[in-house]
Amino acid sequence: MLVDHAAARQNQQKHTLVALVENKPGVLNRVASLFRRRNFNIDSLAVGTTDDPQISRMTIVVDASKTNAALVERNLYKLVNVIDVQDITNVPTVVREMALIKVRVANTQKRSEIKQIADMFQSKVVDVDKDSLMIEVTGEEDKVNSILEVLDDYGVMEVVRTGRIAMVRGAARSTQERENVIVSSNGHAH
């Protein structure tokens, strides 16, 4: 088995932070403004609502060689609408990314080859046009990078990636999501 030591080092330098925030207009803008003001380098940011429609969950990936993850965490806590922040980098997690990849198709044989590649990566073709195929791939970052590398020979026309999303494994939930949360007068969890 070949090990890409550079890629392994890069992944070790990436920290995954999960922030629970109030689901209110302007919260994402305040977080983005914080990143800009503090000159934080963010690799990816994925945001979506949780099982509670009043709370959104942000998954933030920080390259620790460029930005101190603990500093990002401390600064996020200063924002009024931030409920909880956790660095889940060293916690057992399930991590996924999704990408849509549009690939040029020259002929029927190439279309068949690209479909086989998608199948090998447990991906699926989600759009077919006379000159292109669109593939949806979900998995770890390495899987997305690998299929992109293979498809590059066919002519990748366009790519969109969600960035990393992550959830702690097992029955454990983030501190704020537990029933017995202690909230201080300023609204932050302890």
LOPA-315898 format. One record per atom (N, C-alpha, C): residue number from 1; residue in one letter; z negated, y, x negated. Coordinates in nm, 3 decimals. Example, Ala and Ser with C-alpha at 12.3 -4.5 7.8 and 13.67 -1.06 7.14 Angstrom:
BEGIN
  nr rest       w       v       u
   1    a  -0.780  -0.569  -1.319
   1    a  -0.780  -0.450  -1.230
   1    a  -0.780  -0.330  -1.320
   2    s  -0.708  -0.225  -1.285
   2    s  -0.714  -0.106  -1.367
   2    s  -0.787   0.003  -1.290
end
This chain:
BEGIN
  nr rest       w       v       u
   1    m   0.000  -0.118  -0.084
   1    m   0.000   0.000   0.000
   1    m   0.000   0.124  -0.088
   2    l   0.091   0.215  -0.065
   2    l   0.100   0.338  -0.141
   2    l   0.003   0.441  -0.083
   3    v  -0.068   0.511  -0.170
   3    v  -0.162   0.613  -0.125
   3    v  -0.113   0.747  -0.178
   4    d  -0.095   0.841  -0.088
   4    d  -0.055   0.976  -0.127
   4    d  -0.183   1.055  -0.154
   5    h  -0.223   1.062  -0.282
   5    h  -0.349   1.125  -0.318
   5    h  -0.350   1.274  -0.286
   6    a  -0.236   1.342  -0.301
   6    a  -0.229   1.485  -0.269
   6    a  -0.255   1.508  -0.121
   7    a  -0.194   1.424  -0.036
   7    a  -0.215   1.436   0.109
   7    a  -0.359   1.404   0.145
   8    a  -0.418   1.304   0.080
   8    a  -0.557   1.267   0.107
   8    a  -0.651   1.382   0.069
   9    r  -0.627   1.446  -0.046
   9    r  -0.708   1.561  -0.087
   9    r  -0.694   1.676   0.013
  10    q  -0.571   1.700   0.057
  10    q  -0.547   1.808   0.151
  10    q  -0.621   1.783   0.282
  11    n  -0.620   1.660   0.332
  11    n  -0.692   1.628   0.454
  11    n  -0.842   1.642   0.436
  12    q  -0.896   1.613   0.316
  12    q  -1.038   1.629   0.290
  12    q  -1.076   1.777   0.293
  13    q  -0.983   1.864   0.259
  13    q  -1.010   2.006   0.256
  13    q  -1.001   2.069   0.395
  14    k  -0.944   1.995   0.491
  14    k  -0.931   2.048   0.626
  14    k  -1.057   2.018   0.705
  15    h  -1.114   2.122   0.762
  15    h  -1.232   2.108   0.846
  15    h  -1.193   2.129   0.991
  16    t  -1.251   2.048   1.078
  16    t  -1.225   2.059   1.220
  16    t  -1.348   2.114   1.289
  17    l  -1.332   2.230   1.349
  17    l  -1.439   2.294   1.425
  17    l  -1.406   2.284   1.573
  18    v  -1.507   2.259   1.654
  18    v  -1.491   2.259   1.798
  18    v  -1.579   2.371   1.853
  19    a  -1.518   2.462   1.927
  19    a  -1.593   2.572   1.988
  19    a  -1.579   2.563   2.139
  20    l  -1.694   2.566   2.207
  20    l  -1.693   2.576   2.352
  20    l  -1.710   2.723   2.386
  21    v  -1.621   2.773   2.470
  21    v  -1.623   2.916   2.505
  21    v  -1.614   2.931   2.656
  22    e  -1.658   3.046   2.703
  22    e  -1.644   3.075   2.845
  22    e  -1.496   3.086   2.878
  23    n  -1.454   3.029   2.989
  23    n  -1.315   3.032   3.030
  23    n  -1.291   3.162   3.107
  24    k  -1.277   3.271   3.032
  24    k  -1.259   3.405   3.089
  24    k  -1.141   3.473   3.019
  25    p  -1.075   3.565   3.089
  25    p  -0.965   3.639   3.026
  25    p  -1.013   3.715   2.903
  26    g  -0.933   3.713   2.798
  26    g  -0.962   3.789   2.677
  26    g  -1.039   3.715   2.570
  27    v  -1.094   3.597   2.601
  27    v  -1.175   3.525   2.502
  27    v  -1.088   3.481   2.384
  28    l  -0.972   3.423   2.411
  28    l  -0.884   3.381   2.302
  28    l  -0.843   3.501   2.216
  29    n  -0.818   3.614   2.279
  29    n  -0.783   3.735   2.204
  29    n  -0.897   3.779   2.112
  30    r  -1.021   3.770   2.160
  30    r  -1.136   3.806   2.077
  30    r  -1.150   3.711   1.958
  31    v  -1.128   3.582   1.981
  31    v  -1.135   3.485   1.872
  31    v  -1.024   3.512   1.770
  32    a  -0.902   3.533   1.819
  32    a  -0.789   3.563   1.729
  32    a  -0.814   3.693   1.651
  33    s  -0.871   3.792   1.716
  33    s  -0.903   3.919   1.648
  33    s  -1.006   3.898   1.538
  34    l  -1.104   3.811   1.565
  34    l  -1.204   3.778   1.463
  34    l  -1.136   3.718   1.341
  35    f  -1.045   3.621   1.364
  35    f  -0.974   3.559   1.253
  35    f  -0.896   3.662   1.173
  36    r  -0.830   3.753   1.243
  36    r  -0.750   3.856   1.176
  36    r  -0.840   3.951   1.096
  37    r  -0.947   4.002   1.160
  37    r  -1.038   4.097   1.094
  37    r  -1.101   4.038   0.969
  38    r  -1.142   3.913   0.976
  38    r  -1.212   3.848   0.864
  38    r  -1.115   3.783   0.766
  39    n  -0.985   3.792   0.796
  39    n  -0.882   3.734   0.711
  39    n  -0.900   3.584   0.693
  40    f  -0.940   3.514   0.804
  40    f  -0.955   3.370   0.801
  40    f  -0.818   3.305   0.814
  41    n  -0.792   3.205   0.731
  41    n  -0.667   3.131   0.738
  41    n  -0.689   3.006   0.823
  42    i  -0.630   3.004   0.942
  42    i  -0.645   2.894   1.035
  42    i  -0.519   2.809   1.033
  43    d  -0.534   2.678   1.011
  43    d  -0.418   2.587   1.010
  43    d  -0.366   2.563   1.151
  44    s  -0.458   2.538   1.245
  44    s  -0.415   2.520   1.384
  44    s  -0.528   2.555   1.479
  45    l  -0.488   2.589   1.600
  45    l  -0.581   2.625   1.706
  45    l  -0.526   2.569   1.836
  46    a  -0.600   2.478   1.897
  46    a  -0.561   2.420   2.026
  46    a  -0.670   2.454   2.127
  47    v  -0.629   2.503   2.244
  47    v  -0.725   2.547   2.345
  47    v  -0.690   2.486   2.479
  48    g  -0.792   2.443   2.552
  48    g  -0.772   2.391   2.687
  48    g  -0.903   2.387   2.761
  49    t  -0.896   2.377   2.893
  49    t  -1.018   2.370   2.972
  49    t  -1.082   2.233   2.956
  50    t  -1.209   2.226   2.986
  50    t  -1.285   2.101   2.979
  50    t  -1.300   2.045   3.120
  51    d  -1.388   1.946   3.134
  51    d  -1.416   1.893   3.267
  51    d  -1.489   1.996   3.352
  52    d  -1.544   2.100   3.289
  52    d  -1.605   2.213   3.360
  52    d  -1.504   2.328   3.356
  53    p  -1.450   2.370   3.470
  53    p  -1.346   2.473   3.470
  53    p  -1.393   2.609   3.419
  54    q  -1.523   2.627   3.400
  54    q  -1.575   2.753   3.348
  54    q  -1.584   2.754   3.196
  55    i  -1.553   2.639   3.133
  55    i  -1.563   2.626   2.987
  55    i  -1.431   2.578   2.930
  56    s  -1.386   2.645   2.824
  56    s  -1.269   2.601   2.749
  56    s  -1.317   2.547   2.615
  57    r  -1.236   2.459   2.558
  57    r  -1.268   2.397   2.430
  57    r  -1.159   2.435   2.331
  58    m  -1.200   2.488   2.217
  58    m  -1.107   2.524   2.110
  58    m  -1.126   2.425   1.996
  59    t  -1.017   2.367   1.950
  59    t  -1.021   2.285   1.830
  59    t  -0.954   2.367   1.721
  60    i  -1.030   2.401   1.620
  60    i  -0.984   2.491   1.514
  60    i  -0.982   2.414   1.383
  61    v  -0.868   2.414   1.315
  61    v  -0.857   2.347   1.186
  61    v  -0.849   2.454   1.078
  62    v  -0.940   2.443   0.981
  62    v  -0.951   2.540   0.873
  62    v  -0.927   2.469   0.742
  63    d  -0.844   2.527   0.656
  63    d  -0.824   2.474   0.521
  63    d  -0.938   2.528   0.435
  64    a  -1.033   2.443   0.401
  64    a  -1.154   2.484   0.328
  64    a  -1.123   2.537   0.189
  65    s  -1.006   2.508   0.134
  65    s  -0.972   2.563   0.003
  65    s  -0.935   2.711   0.014
  66    k  -0.907   2.758   0.136
  66    k  -0.868   2.897   0.157
  66    k  -0.969   2.975   0.240
  67    t  -1.042   2.905   0.326
  67    t  -1.136   2.969   0.418
  67    t  -1.261   2.883   0.429
  68    n  -1.378   2.946   0.418
  68    n  -1.505   2.876   0.428
  68    n  -1.532   2.842   0.574
  69    a  -1.534   2.711   0.606
  69    a  -1.553   2.666   0.745
  69    a  -1.688   2.710   0.800
  70    a  -1.792   2.708   0.718
  70    a  -1.926   2.751   0.765
  70    a  -1.925   2.899   0.800
  71    l  -1.850   2.978   0.726
  71    l  -1.839   3.121   0.755
  71    l  -1.765   3.144   0.887
  72    v  -1.662   3.066   0.912
  72    v  -1.590   3.075   1.040
  72    v  -1.687   3.041   1.154
  73    e  -1.763   2.934   1.136
  73    e  -1.858   2.890   1.238
  73    e  -1.961   3.000   1.267
  74    r  -2.021   3.056   1.162
  74    r  -2.121   3.163   1.180
  74    r  -2.061   3.283   1.252
  75    n  -1.940   3.321   1.216
  75    n  -1.878   3.437   1.279
  75    n  -1.841   3.412   1.424
  76    l  -1.800   3.289   1.457
  76    l  -1.769   3.256   1.596
  76    l  -1.893   3.273   1.684
  77    y  -2.009   3.235   1.632
  77    y  -2.133   3.248   1.708
  77    y  -2.165   3.394   1.743
  78    k  -2.110   3.488   1.667
  78    k  -2.135   3.630   1.693
  78    k  -2.061   3.681   1.816
  79    l  -1.959   3.606   1.861
  79    l  -1.883   3.648   1.978
  79    l  -1.960   3.614   2.105
  80    v  -1.965   3.707   2.198
  80    v  -2.043   3.693   2.320
  80    v  -2.004   3.570   2.401
  81    n  -1.875   3.541   2.413
  81    n  -1.829   3.434   2.501
  81    n  -1.832   3.295   2.438
  82    v  -1.879   3.285   2.314
  82    v  -1.887   3.155   2.247
  82    v  -2.019   3.089   2.283
  83    i  -2.011   2.967   2.335
  83    i  -2.129   2.893   2.381
  83    i  -2.184   2.804   2.269
  84    d  -2.095   2.732   2.199
  84    d  -2.138   2.638   2.096
  84    d  -2.024   2.618   1.998
  85    v  -2.058   2.596   1.872
  85    v  -1.960   2.566   1.768
  85    v  -2.014   2.451   1.684
  86    q  -1.927   2.354   1.656
  86    q  -1.967   2.241   1.572
  86    q  -1.856   2.210   1.472
  87    d  -1.897   2.181   1.350
  87    d  -1.804   2.129   1.250
  87    d  -1.812   1.977   1.262
  88    i  -1.705   1.915   1.313
  88    i  -1.706   1.770   1.335
  88    i  -1.627   1.695   1.229
  89    t  -1.605   1.761   1.116
  89    t  -1.526   1.704   1.008
  89    t  -1.580   1.570   0.960
  90    n  -1.709   1.561   0.942
  90    n  -1.770   1.440   0.885
  90    n  -1.838   1.352   0.989
  91    v  -1.798   1.367   1.112
  91    v  -1.850   1.288   1.223
  91    v  -1.739   1.194   1.267
  92    p  -1.773   1.070   1.306
  92    p  -1.666   0.980   1.354
  92    p  -1.596   1.041   1.477
  93    t  -1.467   1.063   1.465
  93    t  -1.391   1.128   1.571
  93    t  -1.259   1.058   1.595
  94    v  -1.202   1.085   1.710
  94    v  -1.063   1.048   1.739
  94    v  -0.985   1.178   1.727
  95    v  -0.884   1.177   1.641
  95    v  -0.804   1.297   1.614
  95    v  -0.660   1.268   1.651
  96    r  -0.599   1.358   1.724
  96    r  -0.459   1.342   1.763
  96    r  -0.386   1.474   1.754
  97    e  -0.254   1.461   1.744
  97    e  -0.163   1.575   1.748
  97    e  -0.042   1.528   1.828
  98    m   0.022   1.619   1.896
  98    m   0.144   1.586   1.970
  98    m   0.255   1.676   1.919
  99    a   0.375   1.620   1.911
  99    a   0.491   1.699   1.869
  99    a   0.611   1.663   1.955
 100    l   0.694   1.762   1.979
 100    l   0.826   1.742   2.038
 100    l   0.926   1.768   1.927
 101    i   1.018   1.674   1.908
 101    i   1.114   1.683   1.798
 101    i   1.254   1.669   1.857
 102    k   1.336   1.772   1.837
 102    k   1.475   1.767   1.882
 102    k   1.563   1.728   1.763
 103    v   1.640   1.619   1.781
 103    v   1.721   1.564   1.672
 103    v   1.868   1.568   1.711
 104    r   1.950   1.606   1.618
 104    r   2.096   1.610   1.639
 104    r   2.149   1.467   1.650
 105    v   2.240   1.444   1.745
 105    v   2.300   1.313   1.764
 105    v   2.451   1.327   1.748
 106    a   2.505   1.258   1.647
 106    a   2.648   1.269   1.619
 106    a   2.730   1.171   1.702
 107    n   2.674   1.053   1.728
 107    n   2.750   0.951   1.802
 107    n   2.655   0.850   1.865
 108    t   2.710   0.755   1.938
 108    t   2.631   0.655   2.009
 108    t   2.548   0.569   1.913
 109    q   2.605   0.535   1.798
 109    q   2.532   0.454   1.701
 109    q   2.407   0.529   1.652
 110    k   2.423   0.658   1.620
 110    k   2.309   0.738   1.573
 110    k   2.204   0.750   1.683
 111    r   2.249   0.764   1.810
 111    r   2.157   0.773   1.923
 111    r   2.070   0.646   1.930
 112    s   2.134   0.531   1.912
 112    s   2.063   0.403   1.914
 112    s   1.965   0.392   1.798
 113    e   2.005   0.436   1.680
 113    e   1.917   0.433   1.562
 113    e   1.795   0.521   1.583
 114    i   1.816   0.640   1.637
 114    i   1.706   0.734   1.660
 114    i   1.609   0.676   1.764
 115    k   1.663   0.613   1.867
 115    k   1.580   0.549   1.970
 115    k   1.495   0.439   1.906
 116    q   1.553   0.360   1.815
 116    q   1.478   0.254   1.746
 116    q   1.366   0.313   1.661
 117    i   1.395   0.423   1.595
 117    i   1.293   0.491   1.514
 117    i   1.178   0.538   1.603
 118    a   1.212   0.598   1.716
 118    a   1.109   0.643   1.811
 118    a   1.023   0.525   1.855
 119    d   1.087   0.412   1.884
 119    d   1.013   0.292   1.925
 119    d   0.920   0.243   1.814
 120    m   0.966   0.245   1.690
 120    m   0.884   0.201   1.577
 120    m   0.757   0.286   1.564
 121    f   0.768   0.413   1.598
 121    f   0.655   0.504   1.588
 121    f   0.578   0.514   1.719
 122    q   0.605   0.422   1.811
 122    q   0.543   0.422   1.944
 122    q   0.554   0.558   2.010
 123    s   0.672   0.616   1.997
 123    s   0.705   0.745   2.056
 123    s   0.806   0.722   2.166
 124    k   0.838   0.829   2.237
 124    k   0.936   0.809   2.343
 124    k   1.035   0.923   2.347
 125    v   1.155   0.890   2.393
 125    v   1.260   0.990   2.413
 125    v   1.231   1.054   2.547
 126    v   1.217   1.187   2.549
 126    v   1.183   1.258   2.672
 126    v   1.297   1.344   2.725
 127    d   1.404   1.359   2.645
 127    d   1.520   1.436   2.691
 127    d   1.643   1.388   2.615
 128    v   1.752   1.375   2.688
 128    v   1.878   1.331   2.629
 128    v   1.986   1.432   2.666
 129    d   2.057   1.476   2.565
 129    d   2.171   1.566   2.585
 129    d   2.288   1.504   2.509
 130    k   2.408   1.552   2.534
 130    k   2.523   1.490   2.466
 130    k   2.517   1.507   2.314
 131    d   2.451   1.613   2.266
 131    d   2.445   1.639   2.122
 131    d   2.306   1.624   2.060
 132    s   2.206   1.587   2.143
 132    s   2.070   1.579   2.088
 132    s   1.981   1.486   2.170
 133    l   1.871   1.446   2.107
 133    l   1.763   1.372   2.171
 133    l   1.634   1.448   2.144
 134    m   1.542   1.446   2.240
 134    m   1.411   1.502   2.216
 134    m   1.309   1.389   2.222
 135    i   1.227   1.381   2.118
 135    i   1.127   1.275   2.106
 135    i   0.989   1.335   2.116
 136    e   0.902   1.266   2.189
 136    e   0.761   1.303   2.197
 136    e   0.682   1.202   2.114
 137    v   0.605   1.253   2.019
 137    v   0.523   1.166   1.935
 137    v   0.379   1.214   1.943
 138    t   0.287   1.120   1.957
 138    t   0.144   1.151   1.961
 138    t   0.073   1.059   1.863
 139    g  -0.016   1.117   1.786
 139    g  -0.092   1.037   1.690
 139    g  -0.159   1.124   1.587
 140    e  -0.202   1.062   1.480
 140    e  -0.263   1.137   1.371
 140    e  -0.156   1.219   1.300
 141    e  -0.199   1.321   1.230
 141    e  -0.109   1.413   1.161
 141    e  -0.012   1.338   1.068
 142    d  -0.061   1.236   1.000
 142    d   0.023   1.158   0.909
 142    d   0.138   1.090   0.983
 143    k   0.111   1.040   1.103
 143    k   0.215   0.975   1.183
 143    k   0.323   1.075   1.222
 144    v   0.282   1.195   1.264
 144    v   0.379   1.298   1.301
 144    v   0.461   1.337   1.179
 145    n   0.395   1.354   1.065
 145    n   0.467   1.389   0.942
 145    n   0.565   1.279   0.902
 146    s   0.525   1.153   0.919
 146    s   0.611   1.040   0.881
 146    s   0.738   1.033   0.966
 147    i   0.725   1.047   1.097
 147    i   0.845   1.039   1.182
 147    i   0.935   1.159   1.154
 148    l   0.877   1.274   1.125
 148    l   0.959   1.390   1.090
 148    l   1.039   1.365   0.963
 149    e   0.974   1.302   0.866
 149    e   1.040   1.272   0.740
 149    e   1.158   1.176   0.762
 150    v   1.138   1.074   0.845
 150    v   1.244   0.977   0.873
 150    v   1.358   1.042   0.951
 151    l   1.324   1.123   1.048
 151    l   1.426   1.186   1.133
 151    l   1.501   1.299   1.062
 152    d   1.445   1.347   0.953
 152    d   1.509   1.456   0.879
 152    d   1.651   1.419   0.835
 153    d   1.673   1.291   0.804
 153    d   1.807   1.246   0.762
 153    d   1.909   1.257   0.875
 154    y   1.864   1.259   0.999
 154    y   1.955   1.268   1.114
 154    y   1.983   1.412   1.155
 155    g   1.900   1.504   1.110
 155    g   1.919   1.644   1.144
 155    g   1.822   1.692   1.250
 156    v   1.700   1.724   1.207
 156    v   1.600   1.778   1.299
 156    v   1.641   1.921   1.331
 157    m   1.659   1.948   1.461
 157    m   1.704   2.080   1.505
 157    m   1.587   2.174   1.536
 158    e   1.480   2.116   1.588
 158    e   1.367   2.198   1.630
 158    e   1.243   2.110   1.641
 159    v   1.127   2.169   1.609
 159    v   1.000   2.096   1.617
 159    v   0.895   2.190   1.673
 160    v   0.812   2.138   1.763
 160    v   0.693   2.211   1.807
 160    v   0.577   2.113   1.802
 161    r   0.465   2.160   1.743
 161    r   0.347   2.075   1.726
 161    r   0.227   2.142   1.791
 162    t   0.138   2.060   1.849
 162    t   0.020   2.115   1.914
 162    t  -0.088   2.156   1.816
 163    g  -0.089   2.097   1.699
 163    g  -0.203   2.111   1.611
 163    g  -0.304   2.004   1.650
 164    r  -0.407   1.994   1.571
 164    r  -0.506   1.888   1.586
 164    r  -0.597   1.912   1.707
 165    i  -0.622   1.806   1.783
 165    i  -0.730   1.804   1.880
 165    i  -0.819   1.688   1.842
 166    a  -0.949   1.700   1.869
 166    a  -1.042   1.598   1.825
 166    a  -1.158   1.586   1.921
 167    m  -1.211   1.465   1.929
 167    m  -1.329   1.439   2.012
 167    m  -1.418   1.340   1.937
 168    v  -1.548   1.366   1.941
 168    v  -1.644   1.278   1.876
 168    v  -1.641   1.143   1.946
 169    r  -1.643   1.036   1.866
 169    r  -1.636   0.899   1.920
 169    r  -1.766   0.859   1.989
 170    g  -1.755   0.759   2.075
 170    g  -1.872   0.701   2.139
 170    g  -1.926   0.784   2.254
 171    a  -2.050   0.755   2.291
 171    a  -2.112   0.819   2.407
 171    a  -2.163   0.959   2.377
 172    a  -2.174   0.994   2.249
 172    a  -2.225   1.127   2.213
 172    a  -2.129   1.235   2.261
 173    r  -2.187   1.342   2.312
 173    r  -2.109   1.459   2.351
 173    r  -2.159   1.576   2.268
 174    s  -2.083   1.681   2.265
 174    s  -2.128   1.796   2.187
 174    s  -2.259   1.848   2.245
 175    t  -2.336   1.916   2.162
 175    t  -2.468   1.964   2.200
 175    t  -2.466   2.038   2.332
 176    q  -2.374   2.130   2.349
 176    q  -2.370   2.214   2.469
 176    q  -2.335   2.135   2.593
 177    e  -2.260   2.027   2.579
 177    e  -2.214   1.953   2.695
 177    e  -2.322   1.861   2.753
 178    r  -2.435   1.845   2.684
 178    r  -2.543   1.762   2.736
 178    r  -2.611   1.834   2.851
 179    e  -2.674   1.756   2.937
 179    e  -2.742   1.811   3.055
 179    e  -2.859   1.902   3.018
 180    n  -2.934   1.867   2.914
 180    n  -3.058   1.939   2.883
 180    n  -3.038   2.039   2.771
 181    v  -2.960   2.139   2.796
 181    v  -2.931   2.242   2.696
 181    v  -3.035   2.352   2.703
 182    i  -3.082   2.392   2.588
 182    i  -3.173   2.507   2.580
 182    i  -3.088   2.627   2.545
 183    v  -3.086   2.725   2.632
 183    v  -3.004   2.842   2.608
 183    v  -3.097   2.962   2.592
 184    s  -3.076   3.038   2.485
 184    s  -3.158   3.155   2.459
 184    s  -3.114   3.271   2.549
 185    s  -3.183   3.380   2.540
 185    s  -3.152   3.495   2.624
 185    s  -3.015   3.554   2.594
 186    n  -2.961   3.532   2.474
 186    n  -2.828   3.586   2.443
 186    n  -2.717   3.491   2.483
 187    g  -2.752   3.376   2.544
 187    g  -2.650   3.285   2.595
 187    g  -2.603   3.180   2.497
 188    h  -2.658   3.177   2.376
 188    h  -2.615   3.079   2.276
 188    h  -2.705   2.958   2.277
 189    a  -2.648   2.842   2.253
 189    a  -2.724   2.717   2.251
 189    a  -2.804   2.706   2.122
 190    h  -2.913   2.634   2.130
 190    h  -2.994   2.606   2.010
 190    h  -2.995   2.460   1.983
end
